[in-house]
Amino acid sequence: MKTSVQKWGNSLAVRIPKAFAEGLGWRENAPVEMAVDGDLLVVKTDRERTWDLDALLAGVTDDNVHPAWEADVVSAADPEEAAKDSQ
């Protein structure tokens, strides 16, 4: 596919066609890595910044869980107890 480089603020941009993005599994704000290789601009998924939900959740412990999450879990487990706490 041929396209053109366009001005975007103080930078330049090349639009990525929807079919290309979908084929790569990219969405808005997808982490990518860019490099110049001779006369080629290489853009690829930045695997180091790609997060895996299961891996992130595995890192949650009793010591680092956010207090708001604890309150949500309590209210979901025992709605009557949560109602008492809010009074």
C-alpha positions as CSV (number, residue, x, y, z in Angstrom):
1,M,0.0,0.0,0.0
2,K,1.3,3.5,-0.8
3,T,0.4,6.4,1.4
4,S,1.9,9.8,2.4
5,V,3.5,11.3,5.4
6,Q,1.3,14.0,7.0
7,K,1.9,16.8,9.5
8,W,0.5,16.1,13.0
9,G,1.2,19.0,15.3
10,N,5.0,19.5,15.3
11,S,5.5,15.9,14.2
12,L,4.9,13.8,11.2
13,A,2.6,10.9,11.0
14,V,1.6,7.9,8.8
15,R,-1.8,6.5,9.3
16,I,-2.1,2.8,9.9
17,P,-5.0,1.2,8.1
18,K,-7.6,-0.5,10.2
19,A,-6.9,-3.9,8.6
20,F,-3.2,-3.6,9.3
21,A,-3.8,-2.7,13.0
22,E,-6.3,-5.5,13.5
23,G,-3.9,-8.0,11.9
24,L,-1.3,-6.9,14.4
25,G,-3.7,-6.8,17.3
26,W,-3.1,-3.1,17.8
27,R,-5.6,-0.7,19.3
28,E,-5.3,3.0,20.2
29,N,-2.3,3.5,22.5
30,A,-0.8,0.1,21.8
31,P,2.8,0.1,22.9
32,V,5.2,0.0,19.9
33,E,8.9,0.3,19.3
34,M,10.2,2.2,16.3
35,A,13.6,2.0,14.7
36,V,15.3,3.1,11.4
37,D,17.0,0.3,9.5
38,G,18.7,1.8,6.5
39,D,15.9,3.5,4.5
40,L,13.2,1.6,6.4
41,L,11.1,2.7,9.3
42,V,10.3,-0.4,11.4
43,V,7.4,-0.3,13.8
44,K,6.7,-3.3,15.9
45,T,4.8,-4.3,19.0
46,D,6.8,-3.4,22.2
47,R,6.6,-6.8,23.9
48,E,8.4,-5.4,27.0
49,R,5.5,-3.0,27.6
50,T,2.7,-5.4,26.7
51,W,0.8,-6.4,29.8
52,D,-0.8,-9.7,30.6
53,L,-3.8,-9.5,33.0
54,D,-3.1,-12.8,34.6
55,A,0.5,-11.9,35.3
56,L,-0.5,-8.5,36.7
57,L,-3.2,-10.1,39.0
58,A,-0.6,-12.7,40.2
59,G,1.4,-9.8,41.6
60,V,-1.4,-8.6,43.8
61,T,-0.9,-9.5,47.4
62,D,-2.6,-8.6,50.7
63,D,0.3,-6.1,51.3
64,N,-0.2,-4.2,48.0
65,V,-3.9,-4.3,47.3
66,H,-5.6,-0.9,47.1
67,P,-7.9,-0.1,50.1
68,A,-10.7,0.7,47.8
69,W,-10.5,-2.8,46.3
70,E,-10.8,-4.3,49.7
71,A,-14.0,-2.3,50.4
72,D,-15.5,-3.4,47.0
73,V,-14.7,-7.0,47.8
74,V,-16.3,-6.8,51.2
75,S,-19.4,-5.2,49.9
76,A,-19.7,-7.8,47.1
77,A,-19.3,-10.6,49.5
78,D,-21.6,-9.3,52.2
79,P,-23.9,-6.5,51.1
80,E,-25.5,-6.2,54.5
81,E,-22.1,-5.7,56.2
82,A,-21.3,-3.0,53.7
83,A,-24.6,-1.3,54.4
84,K,-23.8,-1.2,58.1
85,D,-20.3,0.3,57.4
86,S,-21.8,3.1,55.4
87,Q,-24.2,4.2,58.1
